[in-house]
């Protein structure tokens, strides 16, 4: 039994020897056949100095937004504006029920008429009292009246003067009451305080309104404002007047804005401070999403033409020329786009050679033939 086991082992070893001898091929004996590539040009990667920007997002807001409210309680009897309407300063927006105010105006007018009649009567009484006093004074000087009778006549003249003045004050109060009632009648008509567009309407016909409750919001669409939070590290580098680039992705608009105000107080929760930016342009609307780029200095960067970057699936790369003129597809990480130049964040170093012309001829692993001009 033991001898049979030895024979089996010997046969197994002998059967493995040919296979072992066949795998003994060194790498130096392998030949790699690379496709030849011609008609392309390459250049060395260099570092450029570019403007550095702080980017953020914001919402377009009207620079001036007026909230319109009523100054008295009443029922809405007429609505003359709705969302989206363009209105002028002083244009009527709604009216309130003014029946009670009209009655107050009628009462005030009646009180004014009564006071004016009283003034007229008091003036006649004053004139009569002055004439009577003059006659009594002449009689007194002629020793025809006693001093007591003259004093009584003088007192009646003074009372008539006081009565005339009292009715004069009544006329003033009546006129003030009428003016007040007329002001309240003006309160029954709510008008736009500014030129602009009605952005919201929070009232309907027949609704009872209360003083101070918002009814309309009117936005001045001649100028707009953006508000963004900027990192606290830039608080000393931004100032009013600094130009800002604004992009509206929805419409593709590129607008020039400017910082109008910098609030230096830093929010302890976000470590940001508030920056306000003024911007204007045809087609802007409140509520639009915007991208903001604020220049904060310069920095070094690698920029390559956008058309030499080759996308493969979800990967981006460029063709480089390695040692021995071997072409290699190298993956890169992209940054911002500067016109027709693309920033390369990772994957390339200064001095690397990249193919810039004839990219469609390049083959990963191909051998670059020496062309004039390379």
KAKALIN-V448620 format. One record per helix or strand of 3 or more residues. SS is the DSSP state (A for helix, B for strand). FROM is the first residue (numbers start at 1). TO is the last residue. If there is no record, write none. Layout:
SS&FROM&TO + SS&FROM&TO
This chain:
A&2&22 + A&27&29 + B&41&44 + B&48&59 + B&61&69 + B&74&79 + B&92&96 + A&99&141 + A&147&187 + B&189&191 + B&196&201 + B&214&231 + A&232&234 + B&243&248 + B&253&266 + B&272&279 + B&289&305 + A&306&308 + B&310&312 + B&315&321 + A&323&325 + B&326&331 + B&333&338 + B&341&346 + B&353&357 + A&359&361
